[in-house]
């Protein structure tokens, strides 16, 4: 199972969080992008701009952080953290 934990953080406190699961038989990059889009839809946000830095952080650390500058719209929090909790490759 592929699970992502997405947290909205303001003043160093979690103000909202959600777990997103994806069991589709697609490549891991597509799963990550679909989970990000689903989380943003549930939080009623525009999808942030995914830069090379974000992709590198996620591939190395399984973790990405989006700041207000990464969003086109105004946001009411300090950052959006996107963390891989579980993927099917860790059990093989």
Buried (B, 14 or more C-beta within 10 A) or exposed (E): EBBBBBBBBEEEEEEEEBEBEBEEEEEBEEBBBBBBEBBBEEBEBEBBEBEEEBEEBBEEEBEBBBEBEBBEEEBEBBBBBBBBEBBEEEEE
